[in-house]
Amino acid sequence: DQLFYISKRNIIGVREGGVPMFAEDSSEKNGFEISDWITLDKEEIFIKAQEQADLAFLISVPNQVAPGSHFGSVIISVDPPKLRESGASIGYEVAHLIHLRIEGDVQEAARIRQFSTSKYIYGSTNVDFNVKIENEGNTYIKPTGPLEIINMFGKRVTMLQFNESQAGVLPKMAGSATDSNGTRSFDINWSDDTPGFGRYEALLSVVYGVEGKMSTISSTVTFWILPMNIITPALIVLGV
């Protein structure tokens, strides 16, 4: 059996890997918050072991609100919020994230800030890619798309799916104590049992936006696969 405490908190940004950053009560407002719009049904809830309970909350959107995405959360904790804020709490919290999209002049804009491999030359077909997507608009986006691997003869070797889980990228949130740069990093791995050789090019095509208003951005990166079991005998022959 456990007594849980219910509270609400704003989200001021997102760390590398998509981990949200929660604002403290003293944090400066940045215009994306919705905690003031949330009315909780209760602030405490007692749940018996192996049982469940429903928690209701109301979101009232003000009339004068900037269009685009707005973020907040409802927090479930084992310690009272005041004890948590004092720094004396040792427990855990579970956050239910809330995203609202307000109609109006919604701006959807993004760019591929970085598309790279972990190194330039690989010894086998086990290549790690890193993609950084920057959200330059004012609404939440879920970039997805194909990543094509092309060999030195212009033939497509394989096609991977970028962001298959459809993880989102929050917009920039300036004006708070901890600004969010609106960037999220994604890691992709290409591994194959067949041996590769030579120069390869990876073409990433990212699609984002609402249905009917999709936008596409793309980027390329080149790398080499030079297996030592092929290179070493060749060097010996050249040396002789």
ZILINKA-V520826 format. One record per backbone hydrogen bond with DSSP energy under -0.5 kcal/mol. CO is the residue of the C=O (numbers start at 1). NH is the residue of the N-H. If there is no record, write none. Layout:
BEGIN
((CO,NH) (CO,NH))
END
This chain:
BEGIN
((2,4) (2,47) (4,45) (5,77) (7,75) (9,73) (10,12) (10,23) (13,21) (15,18) (18,20) (19,15) (20,22) (21,12) (21,13) (24,27) (32,71) (34,37) (34,38) (35,38) (37,60) (38,40) (39,58) (43,6) (45,4) (45,47) (47,2) (48,51) (56,41) (58,39) (58,60) (59,61) (63,65) (68,102) (70,100) (71,11) (71,34) (72,98) (73,9) (73,75) (74,96) (75,7) (75,77) (76,94) (77,5) (80,84) (81,85) (82,86) (83,87) (83,88) (83,89) (84,87) (92,78) (94,76) (95,97) (96,74) (98,72) (100,70) (100,102) (102,68) (104,106) (106,108) (107,109) (107,138) (107,139) (109,136) (109,137) (111,113) (111,134) (114,132) (116,130) (120,224) (122,226) (124,126) (125,192) (127,129) (127,190) (128,118) (129,188) (130,116) (131,133) (131,186) (132,113) (132,114) (133,135) (133,184) (134,111) (134,136) (135,172) (137,172) (138,69) (141,169) (144,207) (145,162) (146,205) (147,160) (148,150) (148,203) (149,157) (149,158) (150,201) (151,154) (155,151) (155,157) (158,149) (160,147) (160,162) (161,164) (162,145) (163,166) (169,141) (173,180) (180,173) (182,135) (184,133) (186,131) (188,129) (189,191) (190,127) (196,227) (198,225) (200,223) (201,150) (201,203) (202,204) (202,221) (203,148) (203,205) (204,206) (204,219) (206,217) (207,144) (208,215) (210,213) (215,208) (217,206) (219,204) (221,202) (223,200) (224,122) (225,198) (227,230) (227,231) (228,232) (230,234) (231,235) (232,236) (233,237) (234,238) (235,239) (236,240))
END
